[in-house]
Amino acid sequence: MAQVAAPRFNPWVVAMTVTLATFMEVLDTSIANVALPHIAGNLAATADESTWVLTSYLVSNAIILPMSGWLSTQLGRKRFYMTCVVLFTVSSMLCGLSTSLPMLIFFRVMQGLGGGGLGPSEQAILADTFTPEQRNMGFAIYGMAIVVAPAIGPTLGGWITDNYSWHWIFFINVPIGILSLLLTQRVVQDPPYLKAARGSNRANVDYLGISTIAIGVGVLQYVLDKGQQLDWFDSRIITFGAVIAITALVVMVWREWTHSNPIIHLRLLKQRNFASATISNFTLGMVLNGSTILIPQFLQLQLGYTAERAGWALSPAGVVLALLMPVAGILGTKFDPRKVIALGFLLTSASMFWMMRITPDIDFAHIVWFRIFQVVGLPLIFIPISTLSYVGMRLEDNNQISGISNFVRNLGGAIGTSFLVTYLARHRQISRVALVAHLNHGNIFFDRYFAALQQSAVLTGTSVSDAGRHALAELQLMVDAQANMLAFISTFFVLGVLVALLIPLPFLMKRPAKEQVTASHAMH
């Protein structure tokens, strides 16, 4: 039976060490968003061209994620993790030194390859470092990196960009990366079972699997990221990309299911707990990424907030998340984790429905409280799911479990973000058409309001001949604002329904039996 040696250092020291680099990587994903206009202006690029700074990172990140479990086993988890830290840190420095857009995009690809392996490696390290009874609290530390970093990223990115320059959003990674590397070398170790498995079946490497993962996942990420911008299947590039991605992914699933040494152990999904946790992780990614994007968009497009002020509106929720993670870890050990997850889904769904109360004149304080309520349920979902994923599984599968879990959560985030951005844009158009249909001279209320707008324009110095055009322009602004508001409300409703449908899902899982925990504890 596989054995896990007791860590040389306190598990909490190991947890804080590996969380450092993961926090840096997740933070960097969101911190670059607010700096795009500055990057475009500085490098003489258009707004569309500058989005490749984000897309290039997401594509390379998505490619490495599903392969991280296999690479950890082949190279040794500590060696793979440190390689990722080195690649991410060096690439960050080179991103900051870039003097042209192609140079920046190239180094962002390298940065994404390094960053993609950090999260899965950390989760697997924590699963081996903590005993099953302690895992809830261990994953609470990991959860802080995954869900708190995106909340503070826009604020920090806006502040750095406004007060220094966009180069520093990359340079700040360098000292953190060096510190992470030094600490990891000293406190992290590979367990004996992993050392024994290192490099196993090297002669039987699944090159077709690697190829189909890289092509399928990479092209899918591009399609999701650029779909709305290129009007989806009206674009030949998107249509061709979708066909390539689906074909490659179908071949990948067949190959990984039948190969003797697969890159992704899809057969693990036969385990009911892991399959249910995977579905929950996918939805968690959709909700977390979707809501993190929706609220800043609402604040900037609808209320006219700057990127930094929008970030300040989200930051208190990040603090609340940090405080709630340990609480959720304790609840997961005291109560049936399935009920804790269901409660998390219930609270998250309720918060989405509550967001439908937003109005065009909502103040800053209400936005802060809306966002805080929105994140309260997330720790109750994230931590028990992370823990239940490992119940009844072999220690040798820990790398694969963490790799698949992180990949599915990121895939959910990519699909969720793409869907919500598209839904928001389309519903905005639908709402505008519906509103304009009521603006005609057969509507007595419209006639009265239009006359009042014309009169107001004349009173403020506009000529009588121009008053009609002035009134129409003002009406257009009002219609656009109302259509935007209705689109956001409808989008939050869709999110609320989606999460509500998942409330029964945790009860498909088996509650971990005491003998399973005892057996797992013995292996540690």
SEDREN-616820 format. One record per residue (C-alpha): x, y, z; residue number from 1. Coordinates in Angstrom, 1 decimal. Layout:
<recs>
{{X Y Z} NUM},
...
</recs>
This chain:
<recs>
{{0.0 0.0 0.0} 1},
{{1.3 3.4 -0.8} 2},
{{2.8 5.4 2.0} 3},
{{3.0 9.1 2.7} 4},
{{5.9 10.1 4.9} 5},
{{5.3 12.7 7.6} 6},
{{6.4 16.1 6.3} 7},
{{9.7 17.4 7.8} 8},
{{8.0 20.7 8.5} 9},
{{4.7 21.7 10.0} 10},
{{1.9 21.2 7.4} 11},
{{0.9 24.8 7.8} 12},
{{4.4 26.0 6.8} 13},
{{4.2 23.8 3.7} 14},
{{0.6 25.1 3.0} 15},
{{1.7 28.8 3.2} 16},
{{4.8 28.1 1.0} 17},
{{2.9 26.5 -1.9} 18},
{{0.0 28.9 -1.6} 19},
{{2.4 31.9 -2.2} 20},
{{3.1 31.1 -5.9} 21},
{{-0.5 30.0 -6.6} 22},
{{-1.8 33.2 -5.1} 23},
{{0.7 35.1 -7.3} 24},
{{-0.5 33.3 -10.4} 25},
{{-4.2 33.7 -9.9} 26},
{{-3.7 37.3 -8.9} 27},
{{-1.8 38.0 -12.2} 28},
{{-4.7 36.5 -14.2} 29},
{{-7.1 39.2 -13.1} 30},
{{-4.6 42.0 -12.4} 31},
{{-3.7 42.3 -16.2} 32},
{{-7.3 42.9 -17.2} 33},
{{-7.5 46.5 -16.0} 34},
{{-4.1 47.4 -17.5} 35},
{{-5.1 46.5 -21.1} 36},
{{-5.9 50.1 -22.3} 37},
{{-2.5 51.3 -20.9} 38},
{{-0.7 48.4 -22.5} 39},
{{-2.4 49.1 -25.9} 40},
{{-1.5 52.8 -25.7} 41},
{{2.1 52.2 -24.7} 42},
{{2.8 49.5 -27.3} 43},
{{0.9 51.3 -30.2} 44},
{{-1.7 48.5 -30.4} 45},
{{-5.4 48.6 -31.0} 46},
{{-7.9 47.5 -28.3} 47},
{{-8.6 44.3 -30.2} 48},
{{-4.9 43.5 -30.6} 49},
{{-4.2 44.1 -26.9} 50},
{{-6.8 41.4 -25.9} 51},
{{-4.2 38.9 -27.1} 52},
{{-2.3 39.7 -23.9} 53},
{{-5.1 37.9 -22.1} 54},
{{-6.0 35.3 -24.7} 55},
{{-2.5 34.1 -25.1} 56},
{{-2.1 33.5 -21.4} 57},
{{-5.5 31.7 -21.1} 58},
{{-4.8 29.4 -24.0} 59},
{{-1.4 28.2 -22.8} 60},
{{-2.6 28.0 -19.2} 61},
{{-5.6 25.8 -20.4} 62},
{{-3.3 23.5 -22.3} 63},
{{-1.0 22.7 -19.4} 64},
{{-3.7 22.3 -16.8} 65},
{{-5.0 18.9 -17.8} 66},
{{-1.5 17.5 -18.3} 67},
{{-0.2 18.7 -14.9} 68},
{{-1.1 15.5 -13.1} 69},
{{0.8 13.3 -15.5} 70},
{{3.8 15.7 -15.7} 71},
{{4.0 15.7 -11.9} 72},
{{4.2 12.0 -11.8} 73},
{{6.8 11.8 -14.6} 74},
{{9.1 14.6 -13.5} 75},
{{8.5 14.4 -9.7} 76},
{{5.9 16.8 -8.2} 77},
{{8.4 19.0 -6.4} 78},
{{10.6 19.3 -9.5} 79},
{{7.6 20.1 -11.7} 80},
{{6.3 22.6 -9.3} 81},
{{9.6 24.4 -9.0} 82},
{{10.0 24.4 -12.8} 83},
{{6.6 26.1 -13.1} 84},
{{7.6 28.7 -10.5} 85},
{{10.9 29.4 -12.3} 86},
{{9.1 29.6 -15.7} 87},
{{6.4 31.9 -14.4} 88},
{{8.8 34.2 -12.6} 89},
{{11.3 34.6 -15.5} 90},
{{8.4 35.1 -17.9} 91},
{{6.9 37.7 -15.7} 92},
{{10.2 39.7 -15.7} 93},
{{10.4 39.4 -19.5} 94},
{{6.8 40.5 -19.9} 95},
{{7.6 43.6 -17.9} 96},
{{10.6 44.3 -20.1} 97},
{{8.7 43.8 -23.4} 98},
{{8.9 46.7 -25.9} 99},
{{6.4 45.4 -28.5} 100},
{{3.1 43.6 -28.5} 101},
{{4.4 40.4 -30.2} 102},
{{7.2 40.1 -27.6} 103},
{{4.7 40.6 -24.7} 104},
{{2.3 38.0 -26.2} 105},
{{5.2 35.4 -26.6} 106},
{{6.3 35.8 -23.0} 107},
{{2.6 35.7 -21.8} 108},
{{2.4 32.3 -23.5} 109},
{{5.4 31.1 -21.5} 110},
{{4.0 32.7 -18.4} 111},
{{0.7 30.8 -18.9} 112},
{{2.6 27.5 -19.3} 113},
{{4.4 28.0 -16.0} 114},
{{1.3 29.3 -14.2} 115},
{{-1.0 26.4 -15.3} 116},
{{0.9 23.8 -13.3} 117},
{{1.0 25.7 -10.0} 118},
{{-2.6 25.3 -8.7} 119},
{{-2.9 21.5 -9.4} 120},
{{0.5 20.8 -7.9} 121},
{{-0.4 22.8 -4.7} 122},
{{-3.7 21.0 -4.3} 123},
{{-1.9 17.6 -4.6} 124},
{{0.8 18.6 -2.2} 125},
{{-1.8 19.7 0.4} 126},
{{-3.7 16.4 -0.1} 127},
{{-0.5 14.5 0.8} 128},
{{0.7 16.9 3.5} 129},
{{-2.4 17.0 5.6} 130},
{{-4.2 14.0 7.1} 131},
{{-7.8 13.4 5.9} 132},
{{-9.1 14.9 9.1} 133},
{{-7.1 18.1 8.5} 134},
{{-7.6 18.5 4.8} 135},
{{-10.6 20.8 5.1} 136},
{{-8.4 23.4 6.8} 137},
{{-5.5 22.7 4.4} 138},
{{-7.8 23.4 1.4} 139},
{{-9.1 26.5 3.1} 140},
{{-5.6 28.0 2.6} 141},
{{-5.6 26.9 -1.0} 142},
{{-9.2 28.3 -1.4} 143},
{{-8.0 31.7 -0.3} 144},
{{-5.6 31.8 -3.3} 145},
{{-8.2 30.6 -5.8} 146},
{{-11.1 32.8 -4.8} 147},
{{-9.6 35.8 -2.9} 148},
{{-6.9 36.7 -5.5} 149},
{{-9.4 37.5 -8.3} 150},
{{-11.4 39.7 -5.9} 151},
{{-8.4 42.0 -5.1} 152},
{{-6.7 41.7 -8.5} 153},
{{-8.6 44.6 -10.2} 154},
{{-8.0 47.0 -7.3} 155},
{{-4.3 46.2 -7.1} 156},
{{-4.0 46.3 -10.9} 157},
{{-5.8 49.6 -11.2} 158},
{{-3.7 51.2 -8.4} 159},
{{-0.4 50.0 -9.8} 160},
{{-1.2 51.1 -13.4} 161},
{{-2.5 54.5 -12.3} 162},
{{0.4 55.3 -9.9} 163},
{{3.3 53.6 -11.6} 164},
{{3.1 51.8 -15.0} 165},
{{1.7 48.6 -16.5} 166},
{{5.2 47.1 -16.4} 167},
{{5.0 46.8 -12.6} 168},
{{2.0 44.4 -12.7} 169},
{{4.6 41.8 -14.0} 170},
{{7.6 43.0 -12.0} 171},
{{5.9 42.4 -8.7} 172},
{{5.9 38.7 -9.4} 173},
{{9.7 38.4 -9.4} 174},
{{10.5 38.8 -5.7} 175},
{{7.5 36.7 -4.8} 176},
{{8.6 34.0 -7.2} 177},
{{12.2 34.0 -5.9} 178},
{{10.9 33.7 -2.3} 179},
{{8.5 30.9 -3.3} 180},
{{11.4 29.0 -5.0} 181},
{{13.7 29.2 -1.9} 182},
{{11.0 28.1 0.5} 183},
{{9.8 25.3 -1.7} 184},
{{13.3 23.9 -2.1} 185},
{{13.6 23.7 1.7} 186},
{{10.2 22.6 3.0} 187},
{{8.4 20.6 0.2} 188},
{{9.2 17.0 -0.4} 189},
{{7.8 14.2 -2.6} 190},
{{6.2 11.3 -0.7} 191},
{{7.8 7.8 -1.1} 192},
{{5.0 6.5 -3.3} 193},
{{5.5 9.4 -5.8} 194},
{{9.2 8.8 -5.9} 195},
{{8.6 5.2 -6.8} 196},
{{6.2 6.2 -9.6} 197},
{{8.5 8.9 -11.0} 198},
{{9.2 8.3 -14.7} 199},
{{7.0 5.2 -14.8} 200},
{{6.0 3.9 -18.3} 201},
{{8.2 6.5 -20.0} 202},
{{8.5 4.2 -23.0} 203},
{{4.8 4.1 -23.3} 204},
{{4.1 7.9 -23.5} 205},
{{0.7 8.8 -25.0} 206},
{{1.9 11.3 -27.7} 207},
{{-1.5 11.2 -29.4} 208},
{{-3.2 12.1 -26.1} 209},
{{-0.7 15.0 -25.6} 210},
{{-1.4 16.3 -29.1} 211},
{{-5.2 16.1 -28.9} 212},
{{-5.2 17.8 -25.4} 213},
{{-3.0 20.6 -26.7} 214},
{{-5.0 21.2 -29.9} 215},
{{-8.5 20.5 -28.4} 216},
{{-8.2 22.5 -25.2} 217},
{{-6.1 25.3 -26.8} 218},
{{-8.4 25.9 -29.7} 219},
{{-11.5 25.6 -27.5} 220},
{{-10.1 28.3 -25.2} 221},
{{-9.5 30.6 -28.3} 222},
{{-13.1 29.9 -29.5} 223},
{{-14.6 30.8 -26.1} 224},
{{-12.5 33.9 -25.7} 225},
{{-13.0 35.3 -29.2} 226},
{{-16.5 34.0 -30.0} 227},
{{-18.6 37.0 -29.0} 228},
{{-16.1 39.4 -30.4} 229},
{{-16.2 37.7 -33.8} 230},
{{-20.0 37.1 -33.8} 231},
{{-19.6 33.3 -33.1} 232},
{{-20.6 31.1 -36.0} 233},
{{-21.0 33.9 -38.5} 234},
{{-17.2 33.9 -38.4} 235},
{{-15.4 31.2 -40.4} 236},
{{-12.5 31.2 -38.0} 237},
{{-14.8 30.5 -35.0} 238},
{{-16.7 27.8 -37.0} 239},
{{-13.5 26.1 -38.1} 240},
{{-12.0 26.4 -34.6} 241},
{{-15.1 24.8 -33.1} 242},
{{-15.0 21.9 -35.5} 243},
{{-11.2 21.3 -34.8} 244},
{{-11.7 21.6 -31.0} 245},
{{-14.7 19.2 -30.9} 246},
{{-12.9 16.6 -33.1} 247},
{{-9.7 16.8 -31.1} 248},
{{-11.6 16.5 -27.7} 249},
{{-13.6 13.6 -28.9} 250},
{{-10.5 11.8 -30.0} 251},
{{-8.8 12.8 -26.7} 252},
{{-11.6 11.3 -24.6} 253},
{{-11.5 8.0 -26.5} 254},
{{-7.7 7.9 -26.4} 255},
{{-7.5 8.7 -22.6} 256},
{{-10.2 6.2 -21.8} 257},
{{-8.5 3.3 -23.6} 258},
{{-4.8 4.0 -23.2} 259},
{{-2.8 2.0 -20.7} 260},
{{-0.8 5.0 -19.5} 261},
{{-3.2 8.0 -20.2} 262},
{{-2.2 11.6 -19.7} 263},
{{-5.6 12.2 -18.0} 264},
{{-7.1 9.3 -16.0} 265},
{{-10.7 9.8 -17.2} 266},
{{-11.6 6.4 -15.6} 267},
{{-11.4 8.1 -12.2} 268},
{{-14.8 9.7 -13.1} 269},
{{-16.4 6.2 -12.5} 270},
{{-16.1 7.1 -8.8} 271},
{{-19.5 8.7 -7.9} 272},
{{-17.9 11.2 -5.5} 273},
{{-15.3 12.4 -7.8} 274},
{{-17.8 12.6 -10.8} 275},
{{-20.2 14.7 -8.6} 276},
{{-17.4 16.9 -7.3} 277},
{{-16.2 17.4 -10.9} 278},
{{-19.6 18.7 -12.0} 279},
{{-19.7 21.0 -8.9} 280},
{{-16.2 22.3 -9.7} 281},
{{-17.3 23.1 -13.2} 282},
{{-20.3 25.1 -12.0} 283},
{{-18.2 26.8 -9.3} 284},
{{-15.8 28.0 -12.0} 285},
{{-18.8 29.4 -14.0} 286},
{{-20.2 31.2 -11.0} 287},
{{-17.0 32.5 -9.6} 288},
{{-15.6 33.8 -12.9} 289},
{{-18.9 34.9 -14.3} 290},
{{-19.9 37.0 -11.2} 291},
{{-16.4 38.4 -10.9} 292},
{{-16.7 39.7 -14.5} 293},
{{-20.3 40.8 -14.4} 294},
{{-20.1 43.2 -11.4} 295},
{{-17.1 45.2 -12.6} 296},
{{-18.7 45.5 -16.1} 297},
{{-21.9 46.8 -14.5} 298},
{{-20.0 49.3 -12.3} 299},
{{-18.0 50.6 -15.2} 300},
{{-20.5 50.5 -18.1} 301},
{{-23.6 51.4 -16.1} 302},
{{-22.4 53.5 -13.2} 303},
{{-19.3 55.0 -14.8} 304},
{{-16.9 53.8 -12.2} 305},
{{-13.1 53.8 -12.9} 306},
{{-11.4 50.4 -12.9} 307},
{{-9.8 51.2 -9.5} 308},
{{-13.0 52.3 -7.9} 309},
{{-14.8 49.2 -9.3} 310},
{{-12.0 47.2 -7.7} 311},
{{-12.5 48.9 -4.3} 312},
{{-16.2 47.9 -4.5} 313},
{{-15.1 44.2 -4.8} 314},
{{-12.3 44.2 -2.3} 315},
{{-14.3 43.9 0.9} 316},
{{-15.8 40.7 -0.4} 317},
{{-12.2 39.4 -0.8} 318},
{{-11.6 40.1 2.9} 319},
{{-14.8 38.3 3.9} 320},
{{-13.8 35.3 1.8} 321},
{{-10.4 35.1 3.5} 322},
{{-12.2 35.1 6.9} 323},
{{-14.8 32.6 5.9} 324},
{{-12.4 30.0 4.4} 325},
{{-11.3 28.6 7.8} 326},
{{-14.9 28.7 9.0} 327},
{{-16.0 26.6 6.1} 328},
{{-13.1 24.2 6.8} 329},
{{-14.4 23.7 10.4} 330},
{{-18.0 23.3 9.2} 331},
{{-16.9 20.6 6.8} 332},
{{-15.5 18.5 9.6} 333},
{{-18.4 19.1 12.1} 334},
{{-21.3 18.4 9.7} 335},
{{-22.2 16.2 6.8} 336},
{{-20.1 17.8 4.0} 337},
{{-22.9 17.2 1.5} 338},
{{-25.3 19.4 3.5} 339},
{{-22.6 22.1 3.7} 340},
{{-22.2 22.0 -0.1} 341},
{{-26.0 22.2 -0.6} 342},
{{-26.1 25.2 1.8} 343},
{{-23.4 26.8 -0.2} 344},
{{-25.3 26.4 -3.4} 345},
{{-28.5 27.7 -1.8} 346},
{{-26.8 30.8 -0.5} 347},
{{-25.1 31.4 -3.8} 348},
{{-28.3 31.0 -5.7} 349},
{{-30.2 33.4 -3.3} 350},
{{-27.4 36.0 -3.7} 351},
{{-27.8 35.9 -7.5} 352},
{{-31.6 36.4 -7.2} 353},
{{-30.9 39.2 -4.7} 354},
{{-28.6 40.9 -7.3} 355},
{{-31.7 41.4 -9.5} 356},
{{-32.6 44.3 -7.2} 357},
{{-29.9 46.5 -8.6} 358},
{{-31.0 49.9 -9.9} 359},
{{-29.3 52.6 -12.0} 360},
{{-28.9 54.8 -8.9} 361},
{{-27.5 52.1 -6.6} 362},
{{-24.9 53.6 -4.2} 363},
{{-21.4 52.3 -3.5} 364},
{{-22.3 50.8 -0.1} 365},
{{-25.1 48.7 -1.5} 366},
{{-22.8 47.3 -4.2} 367},
{{-20.3 46.3 -1.5} 368},
{{-22.9 44.4 0.5} 369},
{{-24.4 42.8 -2.7} 370},
{{-20.9 41.4 -3.5} 371},
{{-20.3 40.3 0.0} 372},
{{-23.5 38.3 0.1} 373},
{{-22.6 36.9 -3.3} 374},
{{-19.4 35.3 -2.0} 375},
{{-20.6 34.0 1.3} 376},
{{-21.6 30.6 -0.1} 377},
{{-18.5 29.9 -2.2} 378},
{{-16.3 28.6 0.6} 379},
{{-19.0 26.2 1.7} 380},
{{-18.9 24.7 -1.8} 381},
{{-15.2 24.9 -2.6} 382},
{{-13.6 23.3 0.5} 383},
{{-16.0 20.2 1.1} 384},
{{-15.8 19.5 -2.7} 385},
{{-12.0 19.6 -2.6} 386},
{{-12.0 17.2 0.3} 387},
{{-14.7 14.8 -0.9} 388},
{{-12.8 14.4 -4.3} 389},
{{-10.1 12.4 -2.5} 390},
{{-12.4 10.1 -0.5} 391},
{{-12.0 6.4 -1.4} 392},
{{-9.2 7.2 -4.0} 393},
{{-5.7 5.8 -4.1} 394},
{{-2.8 8.1 -3.1} 395},
{{-1.2 7.4 -6.5} 396},
{{-4.2 9.3 -8.0} 397},
{{-3.7 12.5 -6.0} 398},
{{-1.8 14.3 -8.8} 399},
{{-4.5 13.3 -11.3} 400},
{{-7.4 14.3 -9.0} 401},
{{-5.9 17.8 -8.5} 402},
{{-5.1 18.2 -12.2} 403},
{{-8.6 17.2 -13.4} 404},
{{-10.3 19.3 -10.6} 405},
{{-8.4 22.5 -11.5} 406},
{{-8.8 21.9 -15.2} 407},
{{-12.6 21.5 -14.9} 408},
{{-13.0 24.5 -12.7} 409},
{{-11.0 26.7 -15.2} 410},
{{-12.9 25.2 -18.1} 411},
{{-16.2 26.1 -16.3} 412},
{{-14.9 29.6 -15.8} 413},
{{-14.0 29.9 -19.5} 414},
{{-17.3 28.5 -20.8} 415},
{{-19.3 30.5 -18.1} 416},
{{-17.6 33.8 -18.9} 417},
{{-18.1 33.3 -22.6} 418},
{{-21.8 32.3 -22.2} 419},
{{-22.5 35.2 -19.8} 420},
{{-20.8 37.9 -22.0} 421},
{{-22.7 36.6 -25.0} 422},
{{-26.0 36.4 -23.2} 423},
{{-25.5 39.9 -21.8} 424},
{{-24.8 41.4 -25.2} 425},
{{-27.7 39.6 -26.9} 426},
{{-30.2 40.4 -24.1} 427},
{{-29.1 44.0 -24.2} 428},
{{-30.1 44.1 -27.9} 429},
{{-33.4 42.4 -27.2} 430},
{{-34.3 44.7 -24.4} 431},
{{-33.4 47.8 -26.4} 432},
{{-35.7 46.6 -29.3} 433},
{{-38.5 46.0 -26.8} 434},
{{-38.1 49.4 -25.1} 435},
{{-37.9 51.3 -28.4} 436},
{{-41.2 49.6 -29.5} 437},
{{-43.0 51.7 -26.9} 438},
{{-41.4 55.0 -28.0} 439},
{{-43.9 56.2 -30.7} 440},
{{-46.4 59.0 -31.1} 441},
{{-49.3 56.6 -30.4} 442},
{{-48.2 56.5 -26.8} 443},
{{-49.5 59.5 -25.0} 444},
{{-46.9 59.2 -22.2} 445},
{{-44.1 59.2 -24.7} 446},
{{-45.5 62.4 -26.4} 447},
{{-45.7 64.2 -23.0} 448},
{{-42.2 63.1 -22.0} 449},
{{-40.7 64.0 -25.4} 450},
{{-42.3 67.4 -25.3} 451},
{{-40.9 67.9 -21.8} 452},
{{-37.4 67.0 -23.0} 453},
{{-37.6 69.4 -25.9} 454},
{{-38.8 72.2 -23.6} 455},
{{-36.0 71.5 -21.2} 456},
{{-33.5 71.7 -24.1} 457},
{{-34.8 75.1 -25.1} 458},
{{-34.6 76.4 -21.6} 459},
{{-31.0 75.4 -21.4} 460},
{{-30.1 77.3 -24.5} 461},
{{-30.7 74.9 -27.4} 462},
{{-32.4 76.4 -30.4} 463},
{{-36.0 75.3 -31.2} 464},
{{-34.9 73.6 -34.4} 465},
{{-32.2 71.5 -32.6} 466},
{{-34.4 70.7 -29.5} 467},
{{-35.9 67.6 -31.2} 468},
{{-32.5 66.1 -32.0} 469},
{{-31.3 66.9 -28.5} 470},
{{-34.4 65.2 -27.0} 471},
{{-33.9 62.1 -29.2} 472},
{{-30.2 61.9 -28.1} 473},
{{-31.2 62.1 -24.5} 474},
{{-33.8 59.4 -25.0} 475},
{{-31.3 57.1 -26.7} 476},
{{-29.0 57.4 -23.7} 477},
{{-31.8 56.5 -21.4} 478},
{{-32.9 53.6 -23.5} 479},
{{-29.4 52.2 -23.7} 480},
{{-29.0 52.5 -19.9} 481},
{{-32.3 50.8 -19.3} 482},
{{-31.5 48.0 -21.8} 483},
{{-28.1 47.5 -20.1} 484},
{{-29.8 47.3 -16.7} 485},
{{-32.4 44.8 -17.9} 486},
{{-29.7 42.6 -19.4} 487},
{{-27.7 42.5 -16.2} 488},
{{-30.8 41.6 -14.2} 489},
{{-31.7 38.8 -16.6} 490},
{{-28.1 37.5 -16.5} 491},
{{-28.2 37.3 -12.7} 492},
{{-31.5 35.5 -12.9} 493},
{{-30.0 32.9 -15.2} 494},
{{-27.0 32.4 -12.8} 495},
{{-29.4 32.0 -9.9} 496},
{{-31.5 29.3 -11.6} 497},
{{-28.3 27.5 -12.8} 498},
{{-26.9 27.3 -9.2} 499},
{{-30.4 26.4 -7.7} 500},
{{-30.6 23.3 -10.0} 501},
{{-27.4 22.0 -8.3} 502},
{{-28.6 22.1 -4.7} 503},
{{-29.6 18.3 -4.8} 504},
{{-26.3 17.3 -6.6} 505},
{{-24.2 16.8 -3.4} 506},
{{-26.6 14.1 -2.1} 507},
{{-25.5 11.9 -5.1} 508},
{{-22.2 11.7 -3.3} 509},
{{-21.4 9.1 -0.7} 510},
{{-20.8 10.5 2.8} 511},
{{-17.2 9.4 3.7} 512},
{{-17.5 6.4 6.1} 513},
{{-15.4 6.5 9.3} 514},
{{-13.5 3.4 8.2} 515},
{{-12.5 5.2 4.9} 516},
{{-11.1 8.1 6.9} 517},
{{-9.3 5.7 9.3} 518},
{{-7.8 3.8 6.4} 519},
{{-6.6 7.0 4.7} 520},
{{-5.2 8.2 8.0} 521},
{{-3.3 4.9 8.4} 522},
{{-1.7 5.4 5.0} 523},
{{-0.5 8.8 6.1} 524},
</recs>
